[in-house]
């Protein structure tokens, strides 16, 4: 599959575990991912690129996909191409 690269400040995202982003940059990247998804500017191929390459923001993308699956808006995870979620659905006993 052709995967599009997601850019921050005209550079591809850095790895989630080894990056030089400041706290402000990290918050801005997360907000950008959420707002780009809400406005339809974040494609599935960009999401796939972020998660498969362990880029910064992969947790946010996984959370977005899980929310859509828990709400019933998605039946198949576009990253794994099956019905698995990344995290378990929160129960009434979870804080």
N, C-alpha and C positions, 0 to 999 in steps of 0.2 A: 504494500500500500504506500501511496505517496503521502508523506507526512510533512505538514507545513511547520515551519519554525516560528516560535513565539518570541517576539523581541521586546526588550525593555531598554530604553535610551539608545535605540538603534543598534543594540547588540543582543545576540541570543542569550537566553537565560543561562545562568551559571548553575552548577550542580547544587543540590539541596544541602549536601553534607560538607561541601568545600566551596565557599563563596566569599566574596569580599564586600557584600552588601551591608550598608549601615542599617540600623533599626528602622529608620525612616524609609529607606529604599524597600525593605522587606514588607513593611505595611503598605506602601504604595503598590508594590507588585501584587499583593493579595487583593487590594481594592480594585486594581486594574483588571485582574482576572475575573472577579465577581461582576464588575460593571460591564466588561466585554461580553461575558456570558449572558447577562440580562438583556443587553442590547442586540444580541445575535451576532456579534463580531468575533466570537471565539468559536472556531470550527472544531469538529470532532477530530480532525487530523492534527490540529494543534494540541488538543487535549491529550491525544494518544502520544504525541512527541514528548510532551512534558512528563507524563507518567512513565513511559517506557524508558526514557533516558535519565530518570531520577533528577529532574531539574527542580530548581526552587519553585514552589507553588504546586508541587504534585499533590500534597495533602489537600490543598484547597480544591483542586480539580477532582480528586477522589471523593471529597465531601459533597461536591455539587452533583456528581453522578449518582452517589448513594441516595441523596435526597430525592432526586428524580425517580429512582427505582422504588424507594419506600413510599412515595406519593402515588405510584402506579402510572406515572407518565412514561416510563421506560420499562420494557419487559426484558430487554437484552442489554447487558453492559457493553458499550461500544469499544472498550479497551480489551476485555477478555473474550468478547463475543459469545458469552453465555449468561445465565441468570445469576451468577455469583456477584455478591457485593464485596466491597473492600473491607467494610466493617460491619459488625452485627447491628441489627435494628435496635435502637434504644427501647428498653422495656419500662414498665411503670416503676420498677424498683431501682433503676439507674438514676443517679443524681445528676 
